Amino acid sequence: SGYETCPGICHAYDTTRGDHILIPTGANLNYYNDETKEFEIADKRYKITSFIDVVNFRKSTEIVDMAVALLNTPYVWGGRSAFGIDCSGLTQLLYKIAGVKLPRDASEQVQEGTPVNFVSEAKPGDLAFFDNEEGNIIHVGILDGEGNIIHASGKVRKDTFDQQGIFNNRLGKYTHNLRVIKRIVE
């Protein structure tokens, strides 16, 4: 009765009827059998025909690589898959694939991990949190270690990041004010 987490968009078919389905990144594959590559959804058996096999997907650089793979995913408020995602859904999904459970919302995710004191000390995979004028955490993204942030704002995008916040090159201005950086995995 275990499950596997789909690390990419998996292609599968119904073993009885032959119907094909797509399984989004991060979906739990219930009753997954590693030998047969089969799992269940609502009492139907499915077999994976293509599967991105990620073993011990826990390194921060691998988390960033998966974030890059999700670039241009459409923004959908409350979304948590490659078919549509919001900012905290993106970070939750990336860490879920790495085997780390994060709460759903940015305001809850900021309670996790260890604070990073300076932007210059940030590493790939660290999460940056942003607040509004009232001081409420309203946005989160993942740092790539090269002065950029990958976040869901309009779509999953890569923007410039510094001690002030997110600088949107297309708009030519800062769009989010940095509150804190947190390290979730080493």
KEDRENPA-514666 format. One record per residue (C-alpha): residue in one letter; residue number from 1; x, y, z. Coordinates in Angstrom, 1 decimal. Layout:
<nodes>
+--------+-----+--------+--------+--------+
! residu ! num !      u !      v !      w !
+--------+-----+--------+--------+--------+
!      A ! NUM !      X !      Y !      Z !
...
+--------+-----+--------+--------+--------+
</nodes>
This chain:
<nodes>
+--------+-----+--------+--------+--------+
! residu ! num !      u !      v !      w !
+--------+-----+--------+--------+--------+
!      S !   1 !    0.0 !    0.0 !    0.0 !
!      G !   2 !    3.0 !    2.3 !   -0.6 !
!      Y !   3 !    3.3 !    4.9 !   -3.2 !
!      E !   4 !    5.9 !    6.5 !   -5.4 !
!      T !   5 !    6.0 !   10.2 !   -6.3 !
!      C !   6 !    6.0 !   10.9 !  -10.0 !
!      P !   7 !    9.2 !   13.0 !  -10.6 !
!      G !   8 !    8.1 !   14.3 !  -14.1 !
!      I !   9 !    5.1 !   14.1 !  -16.3 !
!      C !  10 !    4.6 !   10.4 !  -16.6 !
!      H !  11 !    2.7 !    8.7 !  -19.4 !
!      A !  12 !    0.5 !    5.8 !  -18.4 !
!      Y !  13 !   -2.3 !    3.6 !  -19.8 !
!      D !  14 !   -5.2 !    1.8 !  -18.2 !
!      T !  15 !   -4.3 !   -1.9 !  -18.2 !
!      T !  16 !   -7.9 !   -2.9 !  -18.8 !
!      R !  17 !   -9.3 !   -0.5 !  -21.3 !
!      G !  18 !   -6.0 !    0.9 !  -22.8 !
!      D !  19 !   -6.9 !    4.6 !  -22.1 !
!      H !  20 !   -3.9 !    6.8 !  -21.9 !
!      I !  21 !   -3.4 !    9.4 !  -19.2 !
!      L !  22 !   -0.7 !   11.9 !  -18.2 !
!      I !  23 !    0.3 !   12.0 !  -14.5 !
!      P !  24 !    1.7 !   15.4 !  -13.4 !
!      T !  25 !    5.0 !   15.9 !  -11.6 !
!      G !  26 !    4.7 !   15.2 !   -7.9 !
!      A !  27 !    1.6 !   13.1 !   -8.1 !
!      N !  28 !    1.4 !   10.1 !   -5.7 !
!      L !  29 !    1.2 !    6.8 !   -7.5 !
!      N !  30 !   -0.9 !    4.7 !   -5.1 !
!      Y !  31 !    0.0 !    1.0 !   -4.7 !
!      Y !  32 !    3.0 !    1.5 !   -7.0 !
!      N !  33 !    4.8 !   -1.7 !   -8.0 !
!      D !  34 !    8.4 !   -0.9 !   -8.9 !
!      E !  35 !    8.8 !   -4.1 !  -10.9 !
!      T !  36 !    5.7 !   -3.9 !  -13.1 !
!      K !  37 !    5.6 !    0.0 !  -13.1 !
!      E !  38 !    1.9 !   -0.3 !  -12.2 !
!      F !  39 !   -0.3 !    1.8 !   -9.8 !
!      E !  40 !   -3.9 !    2.4 !   -9.0 !
!      I !  41 !   -6.3 !    5.3 !   -9.4 !
!      A !  42 !   -9.9 !    4.7 !   -8.2 !
!      D !  43 !   -9.7 !    0.9 !   -8.5 !
!      K !  44 !   -8.2 !    1.0 !  -12.0 !
!      R !  45 !   -4.7 !   -0.3 !  -12.7 !
!      Y !  46 !   -2.4 !    1.8 !  -14.8 !
!      K !  47 !    1.0 !    1.1 !  -16.2 !
!      I !  48 !    3.7 !    3.7 !  -16.7 !
!      T !  49 !    5.1 !    3.7 !  -20.2 !
!      S !  50 !    7.5 !    6.6 !  -19.7 !
!      F !  51 !    8.9 !    7.6 !  -16.4 !
!      I !  52 !   11.7 !   10.0 !  -15.4 !
!      D !  53 !   13.5 !    7.9 !  -12.8 !
!      V !  54 !   15.0 !   10.2 !  -10.1 !
!      V !  55 !   16.7 !    8.3 !   -7.3 !
!      N !  56 !   17.6 !   10.1 !   -4.1 !
!      F !  57 !   16.5 !   13.4 !   -5.6 !
!      R !  58 !   17.6 !   15.4 !   -2.6 !
!      K !  59 !   20.5 !   17.6 !   -3.7 !
!      S !  60 !   19.7 !   21.3 !   -3.8 !
!      T !  61 !   21.1 !   21.5 !   -7.3 !
!      E !  62 !   18.7 !   18.8 !   -8.5 !
!      I !  63 !   15.8 !   20.7 !   -7.0 !
!      V !  64 !   16.9 !   23.7 !   -9.0 !
!      D !  65 !   17.2 !   21.6 !  -12.2 !
!      M !  66 !   13.6 !   20.5 !  -11.7 !
!      A !  67 !   12.5 !   24.1 !  -11.2 !
!      V !  68 !   14.2 !   25.0 !  -14.5 !
!      A !  69 !   12.3 !   22.2 !  -16.2 !
!      L !  70 !    9.1 !   23.8 !  -15.0 !
!      L !  71 !    9.9 !   27.2 !  -16.5 !
!      N !  72 !    6.9 !   28.7 !  -18.4 !
!      T !  73 !    4.4 !   26.5 !  -16.6 !
!      P !  74 !    1.2 !   28.6 !  -16.5 !
!      Y !  75 !    0.2 !   30.3 !  -13.2 !
!      V !  76 !   -2.9 !   28.9 !  -11.6 !
!      W !  77 !   -3.9 !   30.1 !   -8.2 !
!      G !  78 !   -3.9 !   27.0 !   -6.0 !
!      G !  79 !   -2.2 !   24.9 !   -8.7 !
!      R !  80 !    0.4 !   22.3 !   -7.8 !
!      S !  81 !    1.4 !   20.6 !  -11.1 !
!      A !  82 !    3.1 !   21.1 !  -14.4 !
!      F !  83 !   -0.4 !   21.9 !  -15.8 !
!      G !  84 !   -0.7 !   25.0 !  -13.7 !
!      I !  85 !    1.0 !   26.2 !  -10.5 !
!      D !  86 !    1.2 !   29.0 !   -8.0 !
!      C !  87 !    4.3 !   30.2 !   -6.1 !
!      S !  88 !    3.9 !   28.1 !   -2.9 !
!      G !  89 !    2.6 !   25.1 !   -5.0 !
!      L !  90 !    5.9 !   25.3 !   -7.0 !
!      T !  91 !    8.1 !   25.2 !   -3.9 !
!      Q !  92 !    6.0 !   22.5 !   -2.2 !
!      L !  93 !    6.1 !   20.4 !   -5.4 !
!      L !  94 !    9.9 !   20.7 !   -5.8 !
!      Y !  95 !   10.5 !   19.7 !   -2.2 !
!      K !  96 !    7.9 !   16.9 !   -2.3 !
!      I !  97 !    9.8 !   15.3 !   -5.2 !
!      A !  98 !   12.9 !   15.6 !   -3.0 !
!      G !  99 !   11.1 !   13.8 !   -0.2 !
!      V ! 100 !   10.6 !   16.9 !    2.0 !
!      K ! 101 !    7.1 !   17.9 !    3.1 !
!      L ! 102 !    6.4 !   21.6 !    3.1 !
!      P ! 103 !    3.2 !   23.2 !    4.1 !
!      R ! 104 !    0.9 !   24.5 !    1.3 !
!      D ! 105 !    1.1 !   28.3 !    1.7 !
!      A ! 106 !    4.1 !   30.6 !    1.7 !
!      S ! 107 !    3.0 !   32.1 !    5.0 !
!      E ! 108 !    3.4 !   28.6 !    6.5 !
!      Q ! 109 !    6.5 !   27.5 !    4.5 !
!      V ! 110 !    8.5 !   30.5 !    6.0 !
!      Q ! 111 !    8.3 !   28.7 !    9.3 !
!      E ! 112 !   10.4 !   25.8 !    8.0 !
!      G ! 113 !   14.2 !   25.5 !    7.6 !
!      T ! 114 !   17.1 !   27.6 !    8.8 !
!      P ! 115 !   17.5 !   31.3 !    8.2 !
!      V ! 116 !   20.2 !   32.5 !    5.8 !
!      N ! 117 !   21.6 !   35.8 !    7.1 !
!      F ! 118 !   22.9 !   37.3 !    3.9 !
!      V ! 119 !   22.0 !   37.0 !    0.2 !
!      S ! 120 !   25.7 !   36.3 !   -0.5 !
!      E ! 121 !   25.4 !   33.2 !    1.7 !
!      A ! 122 !   22.4 !   31.8 !   -0.2 !
!      K ! 123 !   22.8 !   28.5 !   -2.0 !
!      P ! 124 !   21.0 !   26.8 !   -4.9 !
!      G ! 125 !   17.7 !   25.5 !   -3.5 !
!      D ! 126 !   17.2 !   28.0 !   -0.8 !
!      L ! 127 !   13.8 !   29.6 !   -0.6 !
!      A ! 128 !   13.3 !   33.4 !   -0.6 !
!      F ! 129 !   10.1 !   34.8 !    1.0 !
!      F ! 130 !    8.6 !   38.2 !    0.2 !
!      D ! 131 !    6.1 !   40.3 !    2.2 !
!      N ! 132 !    3.6 !   43.0 !    1.5 !
!      E ! 133 !    3.3 !   46.5 !    3.1 !
!      E ! 134 !    1.6 !   45.0 !    6.1 !
!      G ! 135 !    4.5 !   42.6 !    6.7 !
!      N ! 136 !    2.6 !   39.4 !    5.6 !
!      I ! 137 !    4.4 !   36.8 !    3.6 !
!      I ! 138 !    2.7 !   36.7 !    0.2 !
!      H ! 139 !    5.3 !   35.1 !   -2.2 !
!      V ! 140 !    8.0 !   32.5 !   -2.3 !
!      G ! 141 !   10.6 !   31.4 !   -4.9 !
!      I ! 142 !   13.6 !   29.1 !   -5.2 !
!      L ! 143 !   17.1 !   30.5 !   -5.6 !
!      D ! 144 !   19.4 !   29.1 !   -8.3 !
!      G ! 145 !   22.7 !   30.2 !   -6.7 !
!      E ! 146 !   23.6 !   32.4 !   -9.7 !
!      G ! 147 !   21.7 !   35.6 !   -8.6 !
!      N ! 148 !   18.4 !   34.5 !   -9.9 !
!      I ! 149 !   15.1 !   33.3 !   -8.5 !
!      I ! 150 !   12.6 !   30.8 !  -10.1 !
!      H ! 151 !    9.1 !   31.6 !   -9.0 !
!      A ! 152 !    5.5 !   31.5 !  -10.2 !
!      S ! 153 !    4.3 !   35.0 !  -11.1 !
!      G ! 154 !    2.2 !   35.1 !  -14.2 !
!      K ! 155 !    4.0 !   31.8 !  -15.1 !
!      V ! 156 !    7.0 !   30.0 !  -13.7 !
!      R ! 157 !    9.8 !   32.4 !  -14.6 !
!      K ! 158 !   13.4 !   33.2 !  -13.8 !
!      D ! 159 !   14.2 !   36.8 !  -12.6 !
!      T ! 160 !   17.1 !   38.6 !  -11.1 !
!      F ! 161 !   17.3 !   38.4 !   -7.3 !
!      D ! 162 !   19.2 !   40.6 !   -4.8 !
!      Q ! 163 !   19.0 !   41.9 !   -1.2 !
!      Q ! 164 !   16.1 !   44.2 !   -2.2 !
!      G ! 165 !   14.0 !   41.4 !   -3.8 !
!      I ! 166 !   12.9 !   40.3 !   -7.3 !
!      F ! 167 !   13.9 !   42.5 !  -10.2 !
!      N ! 168 !   11.7 !   41.8 !  -13.3 !
!      N ! 169 !   13.9 !   42.6 !  -16.3 !
!      R ! 170 !   11.0 !   42.8 !  -18.7 !
!      L ! 171 !    9.2 !   45.4 !  -16.5 !
!      G ! 172 !   12.5 !   47.1 !  -15.5 !
!      K ! 173 !   11.5 !   47.3 !  -11.8 !
!      Y ! 174 !   11.4 !   45.4 !   -8.5 !
!      T ! 175 !    8.1 !   43.4 !   -8.1 !
!      H ! 176 !    8.6 !   41.7 !   -4.7 !
!      N ! 177 !   10.4 !   42.9 !   -1.5 !
!      L ! 178 !   12.6 !   40.3 !    0.2 !
!      R ! 179 !   11.8 !   39.4 !    3.8 !
!      V ! 180 !   13.9 !   36.3 !    4.5 !
!      I ! 181 !   15.8 !   33.5 !    3.0 !
!      K ! 182 !   15.5 !   29.9 !    4.4 !
!      R ! 183 !   17.6 !   26.8 !    3.8 !
!      I ! 184 !   15.4 !   23.6 !    3.7 !
!      V ! 185 !   18.1 !   21.1 !    2.6 !
!      E ! 186 !   21.9 !   21.2 !    2.6 !
+--------+-----+--------+--------+--------+
</nodes>
